[in-house]
Amino acid sequence: MIRHNMITLNVDLGERSYPIFIGQNLLHDKSLITPYVDGKQIVIVTNETIAPLYLEKTRALFSGYQCETVILPDGEMYKTYDGILPIIDCLMENKFDRRVTLVALGGGVIGDMTGYAAAIYRRGVNFIQIPTTLLAQVDSSVGGKTGVNHPLGKNMIGAFHQPQCVLADTMTLDTLDDRQLSAGLAEVIKYALINSRDFFTWLDDNMQALIHRDSKALAYAIEFSCQDKADVVAADEKEEGQRALLNLGHTFGHAIETGLGYGNCLHGEAVAIGMVMAADLSVRHGWIDVEVQQQIIALTEKAKLPTTVPILQDIRISTEQFIELMAGDKKVLDGQLHLVLMNALGKSLITSEFDVNKLNQTLTAFATG
């Protein structure tokens, strides 16, 4: 099988380093993935949406292995501790040993749940990421963050557990719906806002090509995003410093996801709104100009992403709810909330030195209840 212009990146973590393969038709090539399987036991974890599309192709990669499958319901609302029990049940019932490899076939939810199950089964077994959404390919499949949600906070139960490899077959994006594609673009925009004005300009010039799934544009966006994240993770694996920059928009976004109910607002959509909120707060501090904020809003809208908190029937988020939800965020250290804000287009900073009154003004401006 021909692999068209495959790109190989590396996440440099010493003995736990691993490759990211990006390209077309990678799901047809078992020679890419089998070197990263130690034993002869495989569990493929996927969901009801992805299984009819790619499960058989993935199973074919592991012909000759003892291969079981777990098909979970599709949606963020199922990313709970109880939600991973079918994975653990499968491992236990088949008496799989420490050389078993779990394979996450799906988007960010499947990747997070499978990775967390791998982290806790027998105190840690191997897993492989095969991300099938843009958001997972550019962000969540790389870096080893795994976990599940709690009713009081997103991703509050989890572990750092790195995969053996990441196989991003861009052909899987052909079956991705438009809303999910846009959700992935939110994380791509994030990388531009963190540290690359040039990439922001490129996105502005090429957003229509990305929306229309131009293969070259998507390949470049995925490569840039993965390389950026790989570099950050290699320097700060467990988010003790600069890796927190990758949370731009996420503290606000997680509050939106939790407040609206998991699944009512896609993660990428919530991050997009969160980045606009971060820009708003940065303007209020005088760190960026209103013109920069407008450029960010315009690019976000080009990507067909929301820039305000949606109102869903009777579900609203008040200023008080925002404050309460953000107080329980993982970025609270010693009782102090740390936010990722902006001090230029393509430059962000992690700070606890923000004006609480200005934060309340931003929350009030975006609150819906």
C-alpha positions as CSV (number, residue, x, y, z in Angstrom):
1,M,0.0,0.0,0.0
2,I,1.4,3.4,-1.0
3,R,1.7,5.9,1.8
4,H,1.4,9.3,0.4
5,N,3.9,11.8,1.8
6,M,3.9,10.2,5.3
7,I,5.4,12.5,8.0
8,T,7.1,11.1,11.1
9,L,7.5,13.2,14.1
10,N,9.0,12.2,17.5
11,V,8.0,13.0,21.0
12,D,11.3,13.0,22.8
13,L,10.9,11.6,26.3
14,G,14.0,9.5,26.6
15,E,13.1,5.8,27.0
16,R,9.4,6.6,26.6
17,S,9.8,8.5,23.3
18,Y,7.4,7.6,20.6
19,P,6.6,8.4,17.0
20,I,3.7,10.2,15.5
21,F,2.9,8.9,12.0
22,I,0.8,11.3,9.8
23,G,-0.4,10.5,6.3
24,Q,-2.9,8.9,4.1
25,N,-3.8,5.2,4.0
26,L,-1.8,4.4,7.1
27,L,-4.6,2.1,8.4
28,H,-3.6,-0.4,5.6
29,D,0.0,-0.8,6.8
30,K,0.5,-3.1,9.7
31,S,4.3,-2.7,9.4
32,L,3.9,0.8,11.0
33,I,2.1,-0.4,14.1
34,T,3.2,-3.9,15.0
35,P,6.7,-3.0,16.0
36,Y,5.1,-1.1,18.9
37,V,3.2,-4.2,20.2
38,D,5.2,-6.3,22.8
39,G,2.9,-9.3,23.3
40,K,0.3,-11.1,21.4
41,Q,-2.8,-9.7,23.1
42,I,-4.7,-6.7,21.7
43,V,-7.9,-4.9,22.8
44,I,-9.3,-2.4,20.3
45,V,-11.5,0.2,21.9
46,T,-13.8,2.2,19.7
47,N,-17.3,3.6,19.7
48,E,-20.6,2.9,17.9
49,T,-19.9,5.6,15.3
50,I,-16.4,4.6,14.3
51,A,-16.8,0.8,14.5
52,P,-18.7,0.4,11.2
53,L,-16.2,2.6,9.4
54,Y,-12.8,1.5,10.6
55,L,-12.9,-1.4,13.0
56,E,-12.4,-4.2,10.5
57,K,-9.5,-2.3,8.9
58,T,-7.9,-2.0,12.3
59,R,-8.5,-5.6,13.3
60,A,-6.7,-6.6,10.0
61,L,-3.6,-4.8,11.3
62,F,-3.5,-7.4,14.1
63,S,-4.1,-10.7,12.3
64,G,-2.3,-13.4,14.2
65,Y,-2.9,-11.7,17.5
66,Q,-5.4,-12.5,20.2
67,C,-7.6,-9.5,19.4
68,E,-10.7,-8.5,21.3
69,T,-12.9,-5.4,20.8
70,V,-14.8,-3.1,23.0
71,I,-17.4,-0.8,21.4
72,L,-18.5,2.0,23.6
73,P,-21.4,4.5,23.2
74,D,-20.4,7.7,21.4
75,G,-20.3,11.0,23.3
76,E,-18.6,13.1,26.0
77,M,-21.4,12.2,28.4
78,Y,-20.1,8.7,28.5
79,K,-16.5,9.7,29.5
80,T,-17.0,8.7,33.1
81,Y,-15.4,6.3,35.5
82,D,-18.2,3.8,34.9
83,G,-17.7,4.3,31.2
84,I,-14.3,2.6,31.3
85,L,-15.5,-0.4,33.1
86,P,-16.4,-2.4,29.9
87,I,-12.7,-2.0,28.9
88,I,-11.5,-3.3,32.3
89,D,-14.1,-6.1,32.2
90,C,-12.8,-7.2,28.8
91,L,-9.2,-7.3,30.1
92,M,-10.2,-9.2,33.2
93,E,-12.5,-11.7,31.6
94,N,-9.8,-12.6,29.0
95,K,-7.2,-12.8,31.7
96,F,-4.9,-10.5,29.7
97,D,-1.5,-10.0,31.1
98,R,0.9,-7.0,31.4
99,R,2.0,-7.4,27.8
100,V,-1.5,-6.6,26.5
101,T,-1.7,-3.5,24.2
102,L,-4.9,-1.4,24.1
103,V,-5.6,0.4,20.9
104,A,-7.7,3.6,21.0
105,L,-9.6,3.9,17.7
106,G,-11.6,7.1,17.7
107,G,-11.7,10.7,18.8
108,G,-10.5,12.4,22.0
109,V,-13.0,10.7,24.2
110,I,-12.0,7.2,23.2
111,G,-8.3,8.1,23.4
112,D,-8.7,9.6,26.9
113,M,-10.7,6.6,28.2
114,T,-8.6,3.9,26.6
115,G,-5.4,5.6,27.8
116,Y,-6.7,5.8,31.3
117,A,-7.8,2.2,31.3
118,A,-4.3,1.3,30.2
119,A,-2.8,3.4,32.9
120,I,-4.7,1.6,35.7
121,Y,-5.0,-2.0,34.5
122,R,-2.3,-4.0,36.3
123,R,-0.8,-0.7,37.3
124,G,0.0,0.2,33.7
125,V,0.0,-1.5,30.3
126,N,0.8,-0.2,26.8
127,F,-1.6,1.5,24.5
128,I,-1.6,2.9,20.9
129,Q,-3.5,5.9,19.6
130,I,-5.3,5.8,16.3
131,P,-7.1,9.2,16.3
132,T,-9.9,9.5,13.8
133,T,-11.0,13.2,14.4
134,L,-9.0,16.3,13.6
135,L,-9.1,17.4,17.3
136,A,-7.6,14.1,18.4
137,Q,-5.0,14.1,15.6
138,V,-3.7,17.6,16.3
139,D,-4.0,17.5,20.1
140,S,-5.5,14.9,22.4
141,S,-3.7,11.8,21.1
142,V,-0.3,13.4,21.7
143,G,1.1,14.1,25.2
144,G,-0.1,11.3,27.4
145,K,-3.0,13.0,29.2
146,T,-5.6,10.4,29.9
147,G,-8.7,10.5,32.1
148,V,-12.4,10.8,32.6
149,N,-14.8,13.5,33.7
150,H,-16.6,14.1,37.0
151,P,-19.9,15.9,37.4
152,L,-18.1,18.7,39.1
153,G,-15.2,19.0,36.7
154,K,-13.8,17.9,33.3
155,N,-10.8,15.5,33.2
156,M,-10.4,15.6,37.0
157,I,-9.8,11.9,37.2
158,G,-6.8,10.7,35.2
159,A,-3.2,10.0,34.7
160,F,-0.2,10.9,32.6
161,H,0.4,7.7,30.5
162,Q,2.2,8.0,27.2
163,P,1.2,5.9,24.1
164,Q,3.7,3.7,22.3
165,C,2.9,5.4,19.0
166,V,0.3,7.6,17.3
167,L,-1.0,6.7,13.9
168,A,-2.9,9.6,12.3
169,D,-4.5,8.5,9.1
170,T,-5.8,11.6,7.5
171,M,-8.2,9.6,5.3
172,T,-10.4,9.1,8.4
173,L,-11.2,12.8,8.2
174,D,-13.2,12.2,5.1
175,T,-16.0,10.7,7.2
176,L,-15.8,13.4,9.9
177,D,-18.9,15.6,10.0
178,D,-18.5,19.4,9.5
179,R,-19.2,20.3,13.1
180,Q,-16.5,17.9,14.4
181,L,-14.0,19.2,11.8
182,S,-14.6,22.8,13.0
183,A,-14.2,21.6,16.6
184,G,-10.7,20.3,15.7
185,L,-9.8,23.6,14.1
186,A,-10.2,25.3,17.5
187,E,-7.2,23.4,18.8
188,V,-5.2,24.3,15.6
189,I,-6.0,28.0,16.1
190,K,-4.8,27.5,19.7
191,Y,-1.3,26.7,18.6
192,A,-1.2,29.9,16.5
193,L,-2.3,32.0,19.5
194,I,0.2,30.4,21.8
195,N,3.4,31.1,19.9
196,S,3.2,31.7,16.2
197,R,1.9,34.9,14.5
198,D,3.0,33.5,11.2
199,F,0.9,30.3,11.7
200,F,-2.0,32.6,12.6
201,T,-1.6,34.4,9.3
202,W,-1.3,31.1,7.4
203,L,-4.6,29.9,9.0
204,D,-6.3,33.2,8.1
205,D,-5.1,32.7,4.5
206,N,-6.0,29.0,4.3
207,M,-9.1,28.6,6.5
208,Q,-11.4,28.0,3.6
209,A,-9.1,25.3,2.3
210,L,-9.2,23.6,5.7
211,I,-13.0,23.9,5.9
212,H,-13.2,22.3,2.5
213,R,-10.8,19.5,3.6
214,D,-8.0,20.3,1.2
215,S,-5.5,17.4,1.9
216,K,-2.4,19.5,1.7
217,A,-3.7,22.2,4.0
218,L,-4.9,19.7,6.5
219,A,-1.6,17.8,6.4
220,Y,0.3,21.0,7.1
221,A,-2.0,22.1,10.0
222,I,-1.8,18.6,11.6
223,E,2.0,18.5,11.2
224,F,2.5,22.0,12.7
225,S,0.2,21.4,15.6
226,C,1.7,18.0,16.4
227,Q,5.3,19.3,16.2
228,D,4.4,22.2,18.4
229,K,2.8,19.9,21.0
230,A,5.6,17.3,20.8
231,D,8.2,20.0,21.5
232,V,6.2,21.3,24.5
233,V,5.5,17.9,26.0
234,A,9.2,16.9,25.6
235,A,10.2,20.0,27.6
236,D,7.5,19.7,30.3
237,E,5.8,16.3,30.3
238,K,3.7,16.7,33.4
239,E,2.6,20.3,33.1
240,E,4.9,21.7,35.7
241,G,5.6,24.8,33.7
242,Q,5.3,25.9,30.1
243,R,3.1,23.0,29.0
244,A,0.2,24.8,30.7
245,L,0.3,27.2,27.7
246,L,-1.5,24.4,25.9
247,N,-4.5,25.1,28.1
248,L,-5.3,28.5,26.4
249,G,-9.1,28.7,26.4
250,H,-9.5,25.5,28.3
251,T,-10.2,26.8,31.8
252,F,-13.1,28.9,30.4
253,G,-14.0,26.1,28.0
254,H,-14.1,23.4,30.6
255,A,-16.4,25.5,32.7
256,I,-18.7,25.9,29.7
257,E,-18.7,22.1,29.0
258,T,-19.4,21.3,32.6
259,G,-22.0,24.0,33.1
260,L,-24.0,23.1,29.9
261,G,-23.7,19.4,30.6
262,Y,-21.2,17.1,28.9
263,G,-21.9,16.7,25.2
264,N,-24.1,19.7,24.8
265,C,-21.1,21.8,23.6
266,L,-18.3,20.0,21.8
267,H,-14.9,20.3,23.5
268,G,-13.4,22.3,20.5
269,E,-16.4,24.6,20.5
270,A,-16.0,25.3,24.2
271,V,-12.3,25.9,23.7
272,A,-13.0,28.4,20.9
273,I,-15.3,30.4,23.1
274,G,-12.8,30.1,25.9
275,M,-10.0,31.6,23.7
276,V,-12.3,34.5,22.8
277,M,-12.9,35.0,26.5
278,A,-9.2,34.9,27.2
279,A,-8.7,37.5,24.5
280,D,-11.5,39.6,26.1
281,L,-9.8,39.5,29.5
282,S,-6.4,40.3,27.9
283,V,-8.0,43.4,26.3
284,R,-9.4,44.5,29.7
285,H,-5.9,44.3,31.1
286,G,-4.5,46.3,28.2
287,W,-2.2,43.4,27.2
288,I,-3.6,43.2,23.6
289,D,-5.5,45.7,21.5
290,V,-9.2,45.4,20.6
291,E,-8.0,45.0,17.0
292,V,-6.2,41.7,17.9
293,Q,-9.3,40.5,19.7
294,Q,-11.3,41.2,16.6
295,Q,-8.8,39.3,14.4
296,I,-9.1,36.3,16.8
297,I,-12.9,36.4,16.6
298,A,-12.9,36.7,12.8
299,L,-10.6,33.7,12.4
300,T,-12.8,31.7,14.9
301,E,-15.9,32.6,12.9
302,K,-14.1,31.6,9.6
303,A,-13.6,28.2,11.2
304,K,-17.4,28.1,11.7
305,L,-16.9,28.0,15.5
306,P,-19.0,29.8,18.2
307,T,-17.6,32.9,19.9
308,T,-20.4,33.2,22.5
309,V,-21.8,30.8,25.1
310,P,-24.8,29.0,23.5
311,I,-28.2,29.1,25.2
312,L,-29.6,25.6,25.2
313,Q,-33.3,25.5,26.1
314,D,-33.4,26.2,29.8
315,I,-29.6,25.7,30.4
316,R,-27.8,28.9,31.3
317,I,-24.4,29.7,32.9
318,S,-24.4,32.6,35.3
319,T,-21.4,34.6,36.4
320,E,-21.5,32.8,39.8
321,Q,-21.5,29.4,38.1
322,F,-18.5,30.4,36.0
323,I,-16.6,31.4,39.1
324,E,-17.6,28.2,41.0
325,L,-16.7,25.9,38.1
326,M,-13.3,27.6,37.5
327,A,-12.5,27.4,41.2
328,G,-12.5,23.6,40.8
329,D,-10.2,23.6,37.7
330,K,-7.0,21.7,37.6
331,K,-5.1,25.0,37.1
332,V,-5.8,26.1,40.7
333,L,-2.6,25.8,42.7
334,D,-2.5,26.6,46.4
335,G,-5.9,28.2,46.1
336,Q,-4.7,30.5,43.3
337,L,-6.2,30.2,39.8
338,H,-3.7,30.4,36.9
339,L,-5.0,31.5,33.5
340,V,-3.4,31.4,30.1
341,L,-3.9,34.9,28.6
342,M,-2.4,36.8,25.6
343,N,0.1,39.6,25.4
344,A,0.4,39.8,21.6
345,L,-1.0,38.0,18.6
346,G,0.8,34.7,18.6
347,K,2.2,35.1,22.2
348,S,0.6,33.9,25.4
349,L,1.5,33.7,29.1
350,I,0.6,31.8,32.2
351,T,-0.4,34.1,35.0
352,S,-2.1,34.4,38.4
353,E,-1.5,38.1,38.3
354,F,-4.8,39.1,36.8
355,D,-7.4,41.6,38.2
356,V,-10.2,39.6,39.7
357,N,-12.6,42.5,39.0
358,K,-11.7,42.4,35.3
359,L,-12.1,38.6,35.3
360,N,-15.6,39.0,36.8
361,Q,-16.3,41.6,34.0
362,T,-15.4,39.1,31.3
363,L,-17.4,36.3,33.0
364,T,-20.4,38.6,33.2
365,A,-20.1,39.6,29.6
366,F,-20.2,36.0,28.5
367,A,-22.7,34.6,31.1
368,T,-26.1,33.6,29.8
369,G,-28.0,33.3,33.1
